[in-house]
Amino acid sequence: MPENPENSPDPKQRPSLAGAVETKPAIRTMRTDVAELLQKKKSSFAQIAGQEIAAHSDIPLKPPRPGIKIILTKWAIRGLFALFILLATAGVISLFISPASEYEKKSDAPRPYFSTEKERGVSASTADKNSLGRALRSIYGEGGRTKTITRTAITLQDGPISRSLTLHDFFPLMELAPPSPAFLERIEGPLMVFFYHMGPEENRLGFATRTRDPARTLRDLILWEPTLVQDVRPIFFNERLQFPAEPTFENKLFRNIDWRWLPLSQNSDLGLAYSVFTAKDLMIITTSRAEMEAVLTRLLDAQ
């Protein structure tokens, strides 16, 4: 039976077999998987992402790895802590292996016997006999405010030990001649060396130290008077002294304190003065009259 032309489709309109069956790509990609998932669940991408986050919210997240700066900072702190422990351990061990001597423990400058306006620290050595003289001459040439006192805190390097200067050190280092061995035996404690500023460039040296027997020390000084100036000549540095034919010390009294004075210049306040301040067991020697009075004033005002 012949076909009805009206019912027979046009060859051009007749679907082919290849078009009737939908083909899928042979290779799966993230884009195709997401499209298929959206088509099946009839949901948007934001809804699906929210559901996934809610489903895995109970899983702990790994913390982010610290940066290089944080890592370096942590190791630096650990290194400093380890260094501190090492140094502390070494310090404790050194106390048992090499205990410090009495002088090494007292490395700081001792307290002055009276108040001063200024302090200068200098060093000297027993190995260099001229080191103390050079240090004192440098300060002697400096300027200072008039009627003020500068204390010279001297640290003496005695071999491996650093300690305060004493009168026993001062005499040989400054090439002074003591009156007798018994004189130094009664002296104890550190020596306080100071400069009194007479003017902008005019200074006078003095020193003070303790004595165990003030009465005998005063007697030693009185007996020393005939040669005292010659024996302590280096403490005047380059000053031109006018030596009297017969050195005669004068008795002086300042605020009920006795002291002795020998003038050595007719044009300036230059000479040799000494006193024993019994209230503090101090022997004081200065090279000017005003200097002695300034020292006694400070000692009396501090009582």
C-alpha positions as CSV (number, residue, x, y, z in Angstrom):
1,M,0.0,0.0,0.0
2,P,1.5,3.3,-1.0
3,E,2.3,5.7,1.8
4,N,0.3,8.8,2.3
5,P,2.5,11.7,1.3
6,E,0.9,13.8,4.0
7,N,1.8,11.3,6.7
8,S,5.3,10.6,5.5
9,P,7.7,13.1,7.0
10,D,10.1,15.1,4.9
11,P,13.5,13.5,4.8
12,K,14.9,16.8,5.9
13,Q,12.5,16.9,8.9
14,R,13.1,13.3,9.9
15,P,15.3,13.1,13.0
16,S,18.4,11.1,12.7
17,L,19.4,8.4,15.2
18,A,22.5,10.3,16.3
19,G,20.3,13.3,17.1
20,A,17.7,11.3,18.9
21,V,20.2,10.1,21.6
22,E,21.8,12.9,23.7
23,T,25.6,12.4,23.9
24,K,27.7,13.2,26.9
25,P,31.3,14.2,26.9
26,A,33.7,11.3,27.3
27,I,35.8,13.3,29.8
28,R,34.2,14.6,33.1
29,T,35.2,18.0,34.3
30,M,34.3,20.1,37.3
31,R,32.1,22.3,35.2
32,T,30.0,19.4,33.9
33,D,29.7,17.8,37.4
34,V,28.5,21.1,38.9
35,A,26.0,21.6,36.1
36,E,24.6,18.0,36.6
37,L,24.4,18.5,40.4
38,L,22.5,21.8,40.0
39,Q,20.1,20.2,37.6
40,K,19.4,17.2,39.9
41,K,19.1,19.1,43.1
42,K,17.3,22.1,41.6
43,S,19.4,24.3,43.9
44,S,21.7,27.2,43.4
45,F,25.4,27.0,43.9
46,A,25.2,29.2,47.1
47,Q,22.7,26.8,48.7
48,I,24.8,23.8,47.9
49,A,27.9,25.4,49.4
50,G,26.0,26.3,52.5
51,Q,24.8,22.7,52.9
52,E,28.3,21.4,52.5
53,I,29.7,23.8,55.1
54,A,27.0,22.9,57.6
55,A,27.6,19.2,57.1
56,H,31.4,19.5,57.8
57,S,31.2,22.1,60.5
58,D,32.1,19.6,63.2
59,I,35.5,18.8,61.5
60,P,38.3,20.9,63.2
61,L,40.1,23.1,60.8
62,K,43.9,23.0,60.7
63,P,45.4,26.3,62.0
64,P,47.4,28.3,59.4
65,R,51.1,27.7,59.4
66,P,53.0,30.5,61.2
67,G,55.0,32.9,59.1
68,I,58.7,33.0,58.9
69,K,58.9,36.1,61.2
70,I,57.0,34.3,63.9
71,I,59.2,31.3,63.7
72,L,62.3,33.4,63.9
73,T,61.0,35.3,66.9
74,K,60.2,32.1,68.8
75,W,63.7,30.7,68.1
76,A,65.3,34.1,69.1
77,I,63.4,34.0,72.5
78,R,64.5,30.4,73.1
79,G,68.1,31.3,72.3
80,L,68.1,34.3,74.7
81,F,66.6,32.2,77.4
82,A,69.2,29.5,76.9
83,L,72.0,32.1,77.0
84,F,70.7,33.5,80.2
85,I,70.6,30.1,81.8
86,L,74.2,29.4,80.6
87,L,75.6,32.7,82.0
88,A,73.8,32.3,85.3
89,T,75.2,28.8,85.6
90,A,78.7,30.0,84.8
91,G,78.4,32.8,87.4
92,V,77.4,30.3,90.1
93,I,80.2,28.0,89.2
94,S,82.8,30.8,89.2
95,L,81.9,31.6,92.8
96,F,83.0,28.2,93.9
97,I,86.0,27.8,91.6
98,S,87.6,31.3,92.0
99,P,86.2,33.2,95.0
100,A,86.8,36.9,94.8
101,S,89.3,38.5,97.2
102,E,88.3,41.3,99.6
103,Y,89.5,44.0,97.1
104,E,87.8,42.4,94.1
105,K,84.4,42.4,96.0
106,K,84.8,46.1,96.7
107,S,85.3,47.3,93.1
108,D,83.2,50.4,93.4
109,A,84.8,53.6,94.6
110,P,84.5,54.1,98.4
111,R,82.3,56.7,99.9
112,P,84.0,60.1,100.3
113,Y,84.8,61.4,103.8
114,F,83.0,64.7,103.0
115,S,80.8,66.2,100.3
116,T,82.2,67.5,97.0
117,E,80.7,69.3,94.0
118,K,82.3,67.0,91.4
119,E,84.0,63.6,91.0
120,R,86.5,62.4,88.5
121,G,87.5,58.7,88.1
122,V,91.1,57.9,87.2
123,S,93.1,54.7,87.0
124,A,96.7,53.9,88.0
125,S,98.8,50.8,88.1
126,T,101.5,49.5,90.5
127,A,103.4,48.3,87.4
128,D,103.7,51.9,86.1
129,K,105.2,54.1,88.8
130,N,104.4,57.3,86.8
131,S,100.7,56.5,86.1
132,L,99.3,58.1,89.2
133,G,101.4,61.3,88.8
134,R,100.3,61.7,85.1
135,A,96.6,61.2,86.0
136,L,96.7,63.8,88.8
137,R,98.7,66.3,86.7
138,S,96.0,66.1,84.0
139,I,93.3,67.0,86.5
140,Y,95.5,69.7,88.1
141,G,95.7,71.5,84.8
142,E,91.9,71.5,84.3
143,G,89.6,74.4,85.2
144,G,86.8,74.4,87.8
145,R,84.3,76.6,89.5
146,T,85.8,78.8,92.1
147,K,85.7,77.5,95.7
148,T,84.5,74.1,94.8
149,I,86.1,70.7,95.4
150,T,86.6,67.9,92.9
151,R,87.1,64.4,94.3
152,T,89.4,62.1,92.4
153,A,88.3,58.5,92.7
154,I,91.4,56.5,92.0
155,T,91.2,52.8,91.0
156,L,94.6,51.0,91.4
157,Q,95.4,48.1,89.1
158,D,97.5,45.8,91.3
159,G,98.3,42.8,89.2
160,P,95.0,41.0,88.4
161,I,93.2,42.9,91.1
162,S,91.5,46.3,90.9
163,R,91.2,48.1,94.2
164,S,91.0,51.5,95.9
165,L,94.2,53.6,96.5
166,T,95.6,53.8,100.0
167,L,98.2,56.0,101.6
168,H,100.6,53.0,101.5
169,D,100.3,53.1,97.7
170,F,100.2,56.9,97.4
171,F,103.7,57.5,98.9
172,P,105.7,55.3,96.6
173,L,103.7,56.1,93.5
174,M,104.1,59.9,94.1
175,E,107.7,59.4,95.3
176,L,106.9,60.8,98.8
177,A,109.0,60.0,101.8
178,P,107.1,58.9,105.0
179,P,108.5,60.0,108.3
180,S,108.7,56.5,109.7
181,P,107.3,53.0,109.1
182,A,105.2,53.5,112.3
183,F,103.4,56.4,110.7
184,L,101.9,54.3,107.9
185,E,101.1,51.5,110.3
186,R,98.5,53.6,112.0
187,I,96.9,54.6,108.7
188,E,94.0,52.5,107.4
189,G,91.2,52.6,104.8
190,P,91.1,54.2,101.3
191,L,92.8,57.4,100.5
192,M,90.6,60.3,99.4
193,V,92.4,62.6,96.9
194,F,90.8,65.9,96.0
195,F,91.4,69.3,94.3
196,Y,90.2,72.7,95.6
197,H,89.6,75.2,92.8
198,M,91.1,78.6,93.7
199,G,90.3,80.1,90.3
200,P,89.6,79.1,86.7
201,E,93.0,77.5,86.3
202,E,94.4,77.5,89.8
203,N,94.0,74.3,91.7
204,R,95.3,72.9,95.0
205,L,95.7,69.2,95.8
206,G,94.8,67.6,99.1
207,F,94.1,64.2,100.6
208,A,92.5,62.6,103.6
209,T,92.6,59.2,105.2
210,R,91.6,57.4,108.4
211,T,93.9,56.8,111.4
212,R,93.6,54.2,114.1
213,D,95.3,56.5,116.6
214,P,94.6,60.2,116.0
215,A,96.8,61.4,118.9
216,R,99.9,59.5,117.8
217,T,99.3,60.5,114.2
218,L,99.2,64.2,115.2
219,R,102.4,63.7,117.1
220,D,104.0,62.1,114.1
221,L,103.1,65.0,111.9
222,I,104.5,67.5,114.4
223,L,107.8,65.6,114.5
224,W,107.8,65.5,110.7
225,E,107.5,69.3,110.3
226,P,111.3,70.0,109.7
227,T,111.4,67.9,106.5
228,L,107.7,67.7,105.7
229,V,107.6,70.1,102.8
230,Q,110.7,68.5,101.1
231,D,109.3,65.0,101.6
232,V,106.0,65.8,100.0
233,R,107.3,68.2,97.3
234,P,105.7,66.3,94.3
235,I,102.1,67.1,95.5
236,F,102.8,70.8,94.6
237,F,103.5,69.8,90.9
238,N,105.2,72.7,89.1
239,E,104.4,75.4,91.6
240,R,107.3,77.7,92.6
241,L,107.7,77.4,96.3
242,Q,109.4,80.0,98.5
243,F,111.0,77.9,101.2
244,P,111.7,79.7,104.5
245,A,115.1,79.4,106.0
246,E,113.6,77.7,109.0
247,P,110.2,76.2,108.3
248,T,107.9,77.1,111.2
249,F,104.4,75.9,111.1
250,E,101.7,78.2,112.6
251,N,98.9,77.2,114.9
252,K,95.5,77.9,113.3
253,L,92.0,77.7,114.8
254,F,88.9,77.3,112.6
255,R,85.5,76.8,114.3
256,N,87.3,75.3,117.3
257,I,89.3,72.9,115.2
258,D,93.1,73.1,115.5
259,W,95.3,72.8,112.4
260,R,98.8,73.7,111.4
261,W,99.9,76.0,108.5
262,L,103.2,76.8,106.7
263,P,102.9,79.5,103.9
264,L,105.1,78.9,100.9
265,S,104.3,81.9,98.8
266,Q,104.0,85.6,99.4
267,N,101.7,86.2,96.3
268,S,99.1,83.5,96.6
269,D,97.4,81.1,98.9
270,L,100.0,78.4,98.6
271,G,101.5,76.4,101.4
272,L,101.2,73.2,103.5
273,A,98.4,72.6,106.0
274,Y,97.5,69.6,108.1
275,S,95.0,68.6,110.7
276,V,93.7,65.6,112.6
277,F,89.9,65.7,112.7
278,T,89.3,63.5,115.8
279,A,85.5,63.4,115.4
280,K,86.0,61.1,112.4
281,D,89.6,59.9,113.0
282,L,90.7,61.7,109.8
283,M,94.2,62.9,108.9
284,I,93.9,65.8,106.4
285,I,96.7,67.4,104.4
286,T,96.1,70.3,102.0
287,T,98.2,72.8,99.9
288,S,96.3,76.0,100.6
289,R,94.7,77.7,103.6
290,A,91.3,78.1,102.0
291,E,91.3,74.5,101.0
292,M,91.8,73.3,104.6
293,E,89.0,75.6,105.8
294,A,86.6,74.4,103.1
295,V,87.3,70.8,104.1
296,L,86.7,71.5,107.8
297,T,83.5,73.4,107.0
298,R,82.1,70.4,105.2
299,L,83.1,67.9,107.9
300,L,81.5,70.1,110.6
301,D,78.3,70.8,108.7
302,A,77.8,67.1,108.2
303,Q,77.8,66.3,111.9
